[in-house]
Amino acid sequence: MIVVGGATLATLNFLRLGRGQWRDAYHPYRQDLGRAILLGLEFLVAGDIIRTVAVEPTLEKVFVLGIVVTIRTFLSTALELELNRKWPWKMAKD
């Protein structure tokens, strides 16, 4: 829902800004869409952690959670790098 809502808002904003200036509106649209995806990934990771802790935390479930969180963290980092062209930990220094 978060990704769909963010994509909808980004698209509406794109259509509002893009009247006759599609090239100028593309970059903000891409940024907004990327932020919606990143926020959705954050909520998915939080949901997986809560689900693993709340429902009978077995060693197998914790192991699977670790793999899922690692993959989603990689995706988030790659998307952040793609959007901002900087590593996430170097954003505050610049």
C-alpha positions as CSV (number, residue, x, y, z in Angstrom):
1,M,0.0,0.0,0.0
2,I,2.9,2.4,0.8
3,V,4.5,1.8,-2.6
4,V,1.2,2.1,-4.5
5,G,0.3,5.3,-2.5
6,G,3.7,6.8,-3.0
7,A,3.7,5.9,-6.7
8,T,0.2,7.5,-7.1
9,L,1.3,10.7,-5.4
10,A,4.5,10.8,-7.4
11,T,2.5,10.3,-10.7
12,L,0.0,13.0,-9.8
13,N,2.8,15.4,-8.9
14,F,4.6,14.5,-12.2
15,L,1.4,15.2,-14.2
16,R,1.0,18.5,-12.4
17,L,4.6,19.6,-13.0
18,G,5.0,18.1,-16.4
19,R,2.6,20.2,-18.4
20,G,4.8,21.0,-21.4
21,Q,8.0,20.4,-19.4
22,W,8.2,16.6,-19.3
23,R,12.0,16.6,-19.2
24,D,12.1,18.9,-16.2
25,A,9.5,16.9,-14.4
26,Y,11.1,13.5,-15.0
27,H,14.0,13.7,-12.4
28,P,11.7,14.8,-9.5
29,Y,9.3,12.0,-10.5
30,R,12.1,9.4,-10.4
31,Q,13.2,10.7,-7.0
32,D,9.7,10.6,-5.5
33,L,9.1,7.1,-7.0
34,G,12.4,5.9,-5.6
35,R,11.6,7.3,-2.1
36,A,8.2,5.4,-2.1
37,I,10.0,2.2,-3.0
38,L,12.6,2.7,-0.2
39,L,9.9,3.5,2.3
40,G,8.0,0.4,1.3
41,L,11.2,-1.7,1.7
42,E,11.7,-0.3,5.2
43,F,8.2,-1.2,6.3
44,L,8.6,-4.7,4.9
45,V,11.8,-5.2,6.9
46,A,10.1,-4.0,10.0
47,G,7.1,-6.2,9.4
48,D,9.4,-9.3,9.0
49,I,11.3,-8.5,12.2
50,I,8.1,-8.1,14.2
51,R,6.5,-11.2,12.7
52,T,9.7,-13.3,13.5
53,V,9.9,-12.1,17.1
54,A,6.1,-12.2,17.8
55,V,5.5,-15.7,16.3
56,E,7.5,-18.5,17.8
57,P,11.1,-17.4,16.9
58,T,12.9,-20.6,15.8
59,L,16.5,-20.7,14.7
60,E,15.3,-21.4,11.1
61,K,13.0,-18.4,11.1
62,V,15.7,-16.1,12.4
63,F,18.1,-17.5,9.8
64,V,15.6,-16.8,7.0
65,L,14.9,-13.3,8.4
66,G,18.6,-12.6,8.3
67,I,18.8,-13.6,4.6
68,V,15.6,-11.5,3.8
69,V,16.9,-8.5,5.6
70,T,20.3,-8.8,3.9
71,I,18.7,-8.9,0.5
72,R,16.4,-6.0,1.2
73,T,19.2,-3.9,2.7
74,F,21.2,-4.5,-0.5
75,L,18.3,-3.4,-2.6
76,S,17.8,-0.3,-0.5
77,T,21.4,0.6,-0.7
78,A,21.5,0.1,-4.4
79,L,18.4,2.2,-4.9
80,E,19.7,4.9,-2.7
81,L,23.0,5.0,-4.7
82,E,21.0,5.1,-8.0
83,L,18.8,8.0,-6.8
84,N,21.4,10.2,-5.2
85,R,24.6,9.0,-6.9
86,K,26.3,8.8,-3.5
87,W,26.7,6.2,-0.9
88,P,24.1,6.6,1.9
89,W,26.7,7.0,4.6
90,K,28.4,9.9,2.7
91,M,25.2,11.9,2.3
92,A,25.6,13.7,5.6
93,K,29.3,14.7,5.0
94,D,28.6,16.5,1.7
